[in-house]
Amino acid sequence: MNSITTKEGVQIAYKDLGKGQPVLFSHGWPLTADAWEGQMAFLLEKGYRVIAHDRRGHGRSTQTWENNNMDQYADDLAQLIETLDLKNLVLVGHSTGGGEVTRYIGRHGTKRVAKVLLLGAVPPLMLKTKENPGGLPIEVFDGIRKATFDNRAQFFKDITMPFYGYNRDGAKISEGIRESFWRQGMMGSLKAQLDSIKQFSESDFTEDLKKLDVPTLIVHGDDDQVVPIGASALMTAKLVKGAELKIYPGGDHALNETHQDQFNADLLDFIKR
C-alpha cells in the first residue's frame, strides 16, 4: 500500500488503482480498506480509479494514541484527497465511514465531490437522547466498549454474526468473511478502536448532512442489527435535500459483502447517471 504523512506525522495507508473518474471508499469500524475489495475490483474493470484508505489507528495506518476523533478523521480524508488532487470524486462511506464522509463535507465542502453514497451509515446520530428518542441507549455502546477491551479477539468473532446477519434463520454463513473481519479488526490499535466507538455512536452529523448539496444515495438494509435503519437512513433521507433512499428488504449491515452483486450494480448505476 501507499501512504501519506499528515501534518502531525501520522501515516495514512491507502490503495490507489486504475484511471478515470475517482471513487473513494471509507470503511466501517473496526475494518480496513480491504473491506472494499469487491467494489474496487468491480469498478476497476469498468474503467474507474478506486481509492481506499485505512483510517488512523486502523489496519496499516499509524496506531495513533491521540486525536482519534471524527473531525480528525475528516481532516485526514481531506489531506488524502488534496494530496492525490482528486476531483469529480464519488465518495462512498460504510457505517463509521459514512460518518467520516459526511463530516468531511461538513468541514471541507463539496468542491471536489460529484456524488455521495452512504451505506449502512451512522448519521445523523446513533445515540438515544431526549432530542433523538429513536437512537440506541448508551448502555449498548458501553457494552461494545467493554467487550472490545476485555477480549476483542473473541468479540470480533462474535460480532460478525449480527454484522452480516448470520444469526438469522436460513442465513448462509461464510467462515471466510468472518475470518476476514477478524483479521482486519486485529490489525488495528485497541486504543484507537475504543476511541472510535465514542465517535461513531455519539457524533451528531445533523448539520453536516444539511451541507450535502450533491446527488446522494442512501443504501440500508431494513434488518440492519448494527445501525438500525429508523434512527439512521430514514432520518438522513429527510435531512439531505433530494437524497435517494434504497432499502434492501431483509438486508444486514454489510450489504457490500453479503449482497455484493446487487450493491455493485446499484453503485455503478448511481455513478453513471
Residue pairs with C-beta under 8 A, 6 or more apart in sequence:
1 13
1 14
1 15
1 33
1 54
1 60
2 13
2 14
2 15
2 16
3 11
3 12
3 13
3 14
3 60
3 61
4 11
4 12
4 14
4 79
4 80
4 83
5 11
5 12
6 12
6 56
6 75
6 76
6 79
7 79
8 67
10 56
10 61
10 62
10 64
10 76
11 61
11 62
12 53
12 54
12 55
12 56
12 61
12 62
12 76
12 79
12 80
13 33
13 53
13 54
13 59
13 60
13 61
14 33
14 51
14 52
14 53
14 54
14 80
15 33
15 40
15 50
15 51
15 52
15 53
16 49
16 50
16 51
16 84
17 40
17 44
17 49
17 50
17 51
18 43
18 44
18 47
18 48
18 49
18 50
19 47
19 49
20 47
20 48
20 49
21 48
21 49
21 88
21 89
21 90
21 114
21 271
22 48
22 49
22 50
22 51
22 84
22 86
22 87
22 88
22 89
22 90
23 39
23 43
23 48
23 49
23 50
23 51
23 89
23 90
23 92
23 271
24 50
24 51
24 52
24 53
24 80
24 81
24 86
24 89
24 90
24 91
24 92
25 33
25 36
25 39
25 40
25 50
25 51
25 52
25 92
25 93
25 94
25 97
26 52
26 53
26 55
26 77
26 91
26 92
26 93
26 94
26 97
26 98
26 100
26 101
27 33
27 35
27 36
27 52
27 54
27 55
27 58
27 94
27 95
27 96
27 97
28 35
28 94
28 95
28 96
28 97
28 120
28 254
29 58
29 95
29 96
29 193
29 196
29 197
29 200
30 58
30 148
30 156
30 184
30 185
30 188
30 193
30 196
31 58
31 59
31 181
31 184
31 185
32 54
32 58
32 59
32 60
32 184
32 187
32 188
33 52
33 53
33 54
33 59
34 59
34 180
34 184
35 94
35 184
35 254
35 256
35 257
36 50
36 52
36 92
36 94
36 256
38 256
38 257
38 260
38 264
39 50
39 92
39 256
39 263
39 264
39 267
40 50
40 52
42 264
42 268
43 50
43 264
43 267
43 268
43 271
44 50
46 268
48 271
51 80
51 84
51 86
53 61
53 76
53 77
53 80
54 60
54 61
55 61
55 73
55 76
55 96
55 97
55 100
55 196
56 62
56 64
56 67
56 68
56 72
56 73
56 76
56 192
57 63
57 64
57 68
57 188
57 189
57 191
57 192
57 193
57 195
57 196
58 187
58 188
58 189
58 192
58 193
58 196
59 184
59 187
59 188
60 187
63 188
63 189
63 191
63 192
64 189
64 191
64 192
65 189
65 191
65 192
68 191
68 192
68 195
68 196
68 199
69 195
69 199
70 99
70 100
70 103
70 199
70 203
71 103
71 107
73 99
73 100
73 103
73 199
74 100
74 103
74 104
74 106
74 107
74 108
75 107
77 100
77 101
77 104
78 104
78 107
78 108
81 89
81 112
86 112
87 112
88 112
88 114
89 112
89 113
89 114
90 113
90 114
90 115
90 116
90 117
90 271
91 101
91 104
91 105
91 113
91 115
91 116
91 117
92 101
92 116
92 117
92 119
92 267
93 99
93 100
93 101
93 102
93 116
93 117
93 118
93 119
93 121
94 119
94 120
94 121
94 254
94 256
95 119
95 120
95 121
95 122
95 200
95 226
95 227
95 253
96 122
96 196
96 199
96 200
97 121
98 118
98 119
98 120
98 121
98 122
98 123
99 121
99 122
99 123
99 199
99 200
99 203
99 205
101 116
101 118
101 121
102 116
102 118
102 121
102 123
102 205
102 208
102 209
102 212
103 203
103 205
103 208
105 113
105 116
105 208
105 211
105 212
106 205
106 207
106 208
106 209
106 211
107 208
109 211
110 211
110 212
110 213
110 214
113 214
114 214
114 215
115 214
115 215
115 216
115 217
115 270
115 271
116 212
116 214
116 215
116 216
116 217
117 216
117 217
117 218
117 219
117 267
117 270
118 216
118 217
118 218
118 219
118 233
118 236
119 219
119 220
119 255
119 256
119 263
120 219
120 220
120 221
120 224
120 226
120 227
120 232
120 233
120 253
120 254
120 255
121 218
121 220
121 227
121 232
121 233
121 236
122 200
122 201
122 203
122 205
122 227
122 232
123 205
123 206
123 208
123 209
123 232
123 235
123 236
124 132
124 204
124 205
124 206
124 209
124 231
124 232
124 235
124 236
124 239
125 132
125 135
125 202
125 203
125 204
125 205
125 206
125 231
126 135
126 136
126 141
126 200
126 201
126 202
126 227
126 231
126 232
127 135
127 136
127 138
127 141
127 201
127 202
128 134
128 135
128 136
128 137
128 138
128 231
129 135
132 231
134 230
134 231
134 235
135 231
136 201
136 228
136 231
138 201
141 197
141 198
141 201
141 202
144 197
145 194
145 197
147 155
147 158
148 155
148 190
148 193
148 194
148 197
149 190
149 194
152 185
152 186
152 190
152 193
153 182
153 186
156 181
156 182
156 185
156 186
157 178
157 182
159 181
160 166
160 177
160 178
160 181
160 182
161 167
162 225
162 226
162 252
162 253
163 181
163 225
163 226
163 252
163 253
163 254
164 171
164 173
164 174
164 177
164 178
164 181
164 252
164 253
164 254
164 257
164 258
165 171
165 221
165 223
165 225
165 250
165 251
165 252
165 253
165 258
166 173
166 174
166 178
167 225
168 223
168 250
168 252
177 257
177 258
185 193
206 239
209 236
209 239
209 240
210 239
210 240
212 240
212 241
212 243
213 241
215 242
215 244
215 270
215 273
216 240
216 242
216 243
216 244
217 243
217 244
217 246
217 266
217 270
218 233
218 236
218 237
218 240
218 243
218 244
218 245
218 246
219 233
219 246
219 248
219 255
219 263
219 266
220 227
220 229
220 232
220 233
220 245
220 246
220 247
220 248
220 251
221 229
221 247
221 248
221 250
221 251
221 252
221 253
221 255
222 229
222 247
222 248
222 249
222 250
222 251
223 250
223 251
223 252
224 232
224 251
224 252
224 253
225 252
225 253
226 253
227 253
229 247
233 245
233 247
234 245
236 243
237 243
237 245
246 266
248 255
248 259
248 262
251 258
251 259
252 258
255 262
255 263
256 263
256 264
